[in-house]
Amino acid sequence: MHRATKIVATIGPASTSPDILLQMLQAGLDVVRFNFSHGTADDHRQRAEIVRDAARQIGREVAIMADLQGPKIRVGKFENNKTMLVAGNPFILDANCTLGNNERCGLDYKDLPRDLRAGDVLLLNDGLIVLDVTRVIGEEIHTVVKVGGELSNNKGINRQGGGLTAPALTEKDMEDIKTAMSLGADFVAVSFPKNATDMEMARQLANIAGAPYGIKPKMIAKIERAEAIPALQGILDASDGIMVARGDLAVEVGNAAVPALQKRMIRMARESNKLVITATQMMESMIHAPVPTRAEVSDVANAVLDGTDAVMLSAETAAGKYPVTTIETMAAICVEAEKSEESQLDRDFLDRTFTRIDQSIAMGALFTAYHLGAKAVVALTESGSTALWMSRHWSHVPIFALTPRVSSERTMALYRNVTSLHVDTNMDRDAALNQALEVVVSKGYAARGDMVVLTVGEPMGQAGGTNTLKIVRVGDHI
C-alpha cells in the first residue's frame, strides 16, 4: 500500500544493531535521525555506516538527519543526583554553585541570571516543576517553588513566554556540524533558532564544512522557542523546512496553544514550498507498550490530515522496547488517515501564478494526473525541485521521482507522497522514460492501458530544466 507521509525515527541504543535497523527500514523508515545531544563523533560515524549498509541491503536510499543539541539550558548536578522541591519553599539557582542540594543548584548556562527579573516564571523538567522568580542578586536567581516535585541532574529550564538570549548555535553545535558533514548527513536540524539569521549562519557553516565532501545539506529549523513564532515566515524563507518541535515549544507557550500552532506551521510551510516534520511524543507510550494509546493514534492521524511531510519518533525507537513495531504501527495509521484526506487541488490553484517554466510543468502534471485519473506521476529530475513542488499539493496520485543524483534521491526521502528512485545518467530521454514506466508497473501502481503523466527536461541533465509534460498509456511506445 502506497504511503505518502514519511517516517523519521531516532537511532539509539534500542536500534543500533544492524539487524534491528534493517527491520526498521523494511517496516517503512524513511529518514534516520541522529540525536547529537548523545554520543560521540565516532558513535555517529559507526551508525552512519550501519544505516548506509542497511539501505543498500533493501535497495533504496534513506536520508540521515543530524539533529543538533543547541543551547539546552539546564540545571547542574546534585550531591545525591536529585532533590525534592516542595511548593512554597524557597529555592536558588546559582551560577557559581558546583553541586546542588535541597536549597540551591548550579546552572550550565551561566548567563541565565542576566535574562531574568522578579516576576518571571521558570519551568523545569518539561514544565513539571514551576518556580516563581522573586529577585536576582548577582549570580543567584532567588525563587519560590510554585509546583514542586523531584528535580534530578541536568534537567532543562525554560522561561515561560520565552526570551532567553542563548545563541542557537553553540561551540559544540559547530563541531557537530563538521562531524555531520563528514558522515554524509542529508539534513541538519537546528535547535532553538529565534530568527532567519540563526538559520542563515547554520547553513553557511554547514556548506563550508560540507564543501570537502561535495555536500550541501538541507536545513531544518526546529520551532521550539516562543520568539520563533512571530519570526516564522522569515525562518521558513531561510530554511528548507521546519520541525514542529512540540516539547520545548509547549513549555514556553503553554500546552493548549500547540495544536493550533501546529496546524498554522504546517500550512505556512506547504504554502512556502518548504518541508515540515511533526515531532515529540507521537507514540510515547510505545516506549514501554506494544500498542499506542487511542489519543496517540489520533495525534498521528491529525498530523497527516494537517498535511505534514513526516511524523517523527524519538525515544520510541532510540530507547524503546518495540522500535520495529512502533514504525509498523505508525505507517499503518498514516495509510488509513491518507485514505480519508480530501484533495483540494482546484482550490489550491486558484489565483496562483507560476513564473518558472519548471514549476508550471510540475503543477500542470499534478493537475492533469488528478483530473484524468492517472495512476502515477513520474518526474525525471536532477535537483528534486519538480517533485518538491508537486508534493506540496495532495492529489491521491503517487509521485515517482527518478534522479541520477544520490544526494537528491536521499533528500526526496522526506518529501510527502514522493518515491525517489535512481536512474542512469547515460540514458537518453526515451530510454529513461521507458525505465520509469517499468518501475511504476513493477511496483504495481499501473498496468497495461493505464494512464501515467511524465515530466522531463530537454536536454536532460540540467537542474531546473524541466520543460516537458507527456501523457502516456502503459504499453504504448514512447
Buried (B, 14 or more C-beta within 10 A) or exposed (E): EBBBBBBBBBBBEBBBEEEBBBBBBBBBBBBBBBBBEBBEBEBBBBBBEBBBEBBEEEEBBBBBBBBBBBBBBBBBBBEEEEBEBEEEEEBBBBBEBEBBEBEBBBBBBEBBBEBBEEEBBBBBBBBBBBBBBEEBEEBBBBBBBBBBBEBBBEBBBBBBEBBBEBBBBBEBBBEBBBBBBBBBBBBBBBBBBBBBBBBBBBBEBBBEBBEEEEBEBBBBBBBBBBBBBEBBEBBBEBBBBBBBBBBBBBBBBBEEBBBEBBBBBBEBBBEBBBBBBBBBBBBBBBBEBEBBEEEBBEBBBBBBBBBBBBBBBBBBBBBBEBBBBBBBBBBBBBBBBBEEBEBEBEEBBEEEEBEEBBBBBBBBBBBBBBEEEBBBBBBBBBBBBBBBBBBBBBBBBBBBBBBBBEBBBBBBBBBBBBBBBBBEEEBEBEEBBBBBBEBBBEBEBBEEEBBBBBBBBEEBEEBBBBBBBBEBEBEEEE
